[in-house]
Amino acid sequence: MFIDKDKINLFTAAQDISIREAMRLIEANKRGLIFVLNADDKLVGSVSDGDIRRGILNGCQLDDQLSAVMNSNPFTVSIQEQKTLDMKQITEQGIKLVPVIDAQGKIHHFLSSEPEKASPTIENPVVLMVGGRGIRLEPLTQNIPKPLLKVGNKPILQTILERLHLFGFRNVYLCTNYLSESIEEFCGDGSSFGLNIRYFKEDKKLGTIGAVKYLEDQLKLPFLVMNGDLLTSLNYKSVLDFHIENNAKLTIGSASYEAKVPYGVLQTEGCQVTSILEKPTYSFRISGGIYALSPEVLSHIPKGNFYDITDLMDVLLREKQSVVAFPIEEYWLDIGQHQDYEKANLDYKNLFNKSNP
């Protein structure tokens, strides 16, 4: 597919913009990357969503310049070379957008392996864990499952399903337990959300990942597993892309968490005090309840037993399998307690009542 020069600005950015702004541009163009131009509009590099996430894990900040995470040797072709370019072969190498460069080193137009549409359909399944009791949110959850609690103007689960559809996912499995009938009645076969929804009901509690074992025959492609009580502006597809790009067995969506110590913290060598930090704030990477898994890891999950995702992590790490972290820098909130639920309702309007569901 030919993308003409009138749309070049959708896929390009100046090298001195921030990483934060680049993430916004990548989200808007729905291609997973942008190409970087210098002050003379010459192509000097490319930046993918994966480049940004790896940069963050290596210490880059969102306000750093885009050049800090740039690939300075992107794949390009000249105007003359484009005539003999085999797009099928290029696509098999994972390249979906090719800049065609003129004699001055500027982008003349793009060649793409994908049609222009909002989101290409993704066959990879998504498993939503929606069987939790929601004890910490009682009495709100006494007669309604937590995923059906309303945040903003709709149930949490509806927002998740709508955003899965927005980003191209179509095949969704819901693992239910508590008040499962309410969830099945609300979601049906998924057609009202543009999805194909199927169910597995846990007859007993199987932990945070144990139920997925029963879907093993249906999970033949890399897939997502997500908690059904998360509010996030994350593009879920970026987690799957990152997982595949890094050839990982398990990818853990990793949110940032800050803890402020309300006391002076002593730094010591033996009994000698070397310094004191007054009420410091420490930042940690936590598991964010969004995972991408390769099908072969399901062989590690015992059938019928209680099994948490942390158990699977331990096994894979002991076997030195590839377990990677995907940094979530977008809005993320685990709605586990009453204060979280109140915050979600306050935040929802600004997050999702603009252009997105």
Disulfide bonds with the S-S distance in Angstrom:
none
